[in-house]
Amino acid sequence: MARWDQNRSPFTRIGFRGRLILLGLLASLLAALMVGTIGYRATDHAARDGASALLAAEARLNAERVMAPLDTMRTETEIFARLPIVGRMAPGSGLPEAQREDLKHRLALVFSTLLSERPAYFRGPPDHAGRWRARDRAPRRRPGRRAARCG
C-alpha cells in the first residue's frame, strides 16, 4: 500500500481542508487578476481620453495662432486685388508703358511697406514651448547713413 501512495499525484495527497484552502487561494488570485486588469484598462482609457482632450485643445490653440495671420493676409490681398491701380496695370488697359511701370513701382512700394510693418507674415512654425520663432526672411529696414565726421 505504501507504493500506491507514492505513485499518486501531490494534489491527491492533500486532504480536503488543504484542497479548500488551495481552491480559495486560486479563486482569490483569479479575482485579484481580474480586478487589476479592469482597473488598468479603466485607468488607461481615462489617460488616453485626457491626453486626447489636451492634444485637441493644443491643436485648436495652434490653429488659431496660424489662422489669424492667414486671415489678415487674405483680407489684405483681397484689398490689394481690388485697388483701381491693379486694373489699370493690365496689359490691355490702354495705358502707356511708362505709366504702367510707374504704377507698378508705386504698388510695389506700398506692398513692401506693408510687408515691413507686418512681422507676422514672416513667422516660422512654433518651437517646442509653443513660442513662435522669428525667421530672417522679413525685410530689414536700413537705417539712415551717418555722415563721416571730420576732425
C-alpha positions as CSV (number, residue, x, y, z in Angstrom):
1,M,0.0,0.0,0.0
2,A,2.9,2.4,0.5
3,R,3.8,2.0,-3.1
4,W,0.4,3.1,-4.2
5,D,0.7,6.3,-2.1
6,Q,4.0,7.2,-3.8
7,N,2.5,7.0,-7.3
8,R,-0.4,9.3,-6.5
9,S,-0.2,13.0,-7.6
10,P,0.7,15.6,-5.0
11,F,-2.8,17.1,-5.2
12,T,-4.5,13.9,-4.2
13,R,-2.2,13.6,-1.2
14,I,-3.6,16.8,0.2
15,G,-6.5,16.5,2.5
16,F,-9.9,18.0,2.0
17,R,-9.1,21.0,4.1
18,G,-5.9,21.7,2.1
19,R,-7.9,21.4,-1.1
20,L,-10.4,24.0,0.1
21,I,-7.5,26.4,1.0
22,L,-5.8,25.9,-2.3
23,L,-9.2,26.5,-4.1
24,G,-9.8,29.7,-2.1
25,L,-6.2,30.8,-2.9
26,L,-6.7,30.2,-6.6
27,A,-10.1,32.0,-6.6
28,S,-8.5,35.0,-4.8
29,L,-5.7,35.1,-7.3
30,L,-8.1,35.0,-10.2
31,A,-10.3,37.7,-8.7
32,A,-7.3,39.9,-8.0
33,L,-6.1,39.4,-11.6
34,M,-9.5,40.4,-13.0
35,V,-9.8,43.5,-10.7
36,G,-6.3,44.6,-11.7
37,T,-7.0,44.1,-15.4
38,I,-10.2,46.1,-15.2
39,G,-8.6,48.8,-13.2
40,Y,-5.7,49.0,-15.6
41,R,-8.0,49.3,-18.6
42,A,-10.1,52.0,-16.9
43,T,-7.0,54.0,-16.0
44,D,-5.5,53.6,-19.4
45,H,-8.8,54.7,-21.0
46,A,-9.0,57.8,-18.8
47,A,-5.4,58.7,-19.5
48,R,-5.9,58.3,-23.2
49,D,-9.1,60.5,-23.1
50,G,-7.3,63.1,-21.1
51,A,-4.3,63.1,-23.5
52,S,-6.7,63.3,-26.5
53,A,-8.5,66.3,-25.0
54,L,-5.2,68.0,-24.2
55,L,-4.0,67.5,-27.8
56,A,-7.3,68.7,-29.2
57,A,-7.1,71.9,-27.1
58,E,-3.5,72.4,-28.2
59,A,-4.4,71.9,-31.8
60,R,-7.2,74.4,-31.6
61,L,-4.8,76.9,-30.0
62,N,-2.2,76.4,-32.7
63,A,-4.9,76.6,-35.4
64,E,-6.0,80.0,-34.1
65,R,-2.4,81.2,-34.0
66,V,-1.9,80.1,-37.6
67,M,-5.2,81.2,-38.9
68,A,-5.2,84.8,-37.5
69,P,-2.2,86.0,-39.7
70,L,-3.5,84.0,-42.6
71,D,-6.9,85.7,-42.4
72,T,-5.2,89.1,-42.2
73,M,-3.1,88.2,-45.3
74,R,-6.1,87.0,-47.2
75,T,-8.0,90.2,-46.3
76,E,-5.2,92.5,-47.3
77,T,-4.6,90.5,-50.5
78,E,-8.2,91.0,-51.5
79,I,-7.9,94.7,-50.8
80,F,-4.8,94.9,-53.0
81,A,-6.6,92.9,-55.7
82,R,-9.5,95.4,-55.7
83,L,-7.4,98.5,-56.0
84,P,-8.0,100.5,-59.1
85,I,-4.3,100.6,-59.8
86,V,-4.3,96.9,-60.4
87,G,-7.0,97.1,-63.0
88,R,-5.1,99.9,-64.8
89,M,-1.9,97.9,-64.9
90,A,-3.4,95.2,-67.1
91,P,-1.7,95.0,-70.5
92,G,-4.9,95.7,-72.4
93,S,-5.9,98.7,-70.3
94,G,-4.6,101.3,-72.9
95,L,-2.1,103.0,-70.6
96,P,1.3,103.8,-71.9
97,E,4.1,101.5,-70.8
98,A,5.8,104.3,-68.8
99,Q,2.7,105.0,-66.7
100,R,2.2,101.3,-66.2
101,E,5.7,100.9,-64.9
102,D,5.2,103.9,-62.6
103,L,2.0,102.3,-61.2
104,K,3.9,99.0,-60.7
105,H,6.6,100.9,-58.8
106,R,4.0,102.6,-56.6
107,L,2.2,99.4,-55.9
108,A,5.5,97.6,-55.1
109,L,6.4,100.4,-52.7
110,V,3.0,100.1,-50.9
111,F,3.3,96.4,-50.7
112,S,6.9,96.4,-49.4
113,T,5.9,98.9,-46.8
114,L,3.0,96.7,-45.7
115,L,5.3,93.7,-45.5
116,S,7.9,95.5,-43.4
117,E,5.1,96.6,-41.0
118,R,3.7,93.0,-40.6
119,P,6.3,90.8,-39.0
120,A,3.6,88.1,-38.5
121,Y,3.9,87.3,-42.2
122,F,7.4,86.0,-41.7
123,R,7.0,83.9,-38.6
124,G,8.2,80.3,-38.7
125,P,6.5,77.3,-37.0
126,P,6.2,77.3,-33.2
127,D,9.0,75.8,-31.2
128,H,8.6,73.0,-28.6
129,A,7.5,75.5,-26.0
130,G,4.7,76.9,-28.3
131,R,6.5,80.2,-28.9
132,W,6.8,81.4,-32.5
133,R,10.3,81.7,-33.9
134,A,11.1,84.7,-36.0
135,R,12.8,83.9,-39.3
136,D,15.2,86.1,-41.0
137,R,13.1,86.4,-44.1
138,A,11.5,89.6,-43.0
139,P,12.6,92.6,-45.0
140,R,15.0,94.6,-42.9
141,R,14.8,98.4,-42.6
142,R,18.0,100.1,-43.5
143,P,18.9,102.8,-41.0
144,G,19.9,106.2,-42.4
145,R,23.6,106.6,-43.1
146,R,25.5,109.0,-41.0
147,A,28.0,111.4,-42.5
148,A,31.6,110.8,-41.6
149,R,32.9,113.2,-39.0
150,C,35.9,115.2,-40.0
151,G,38.5,116.1,-37.4
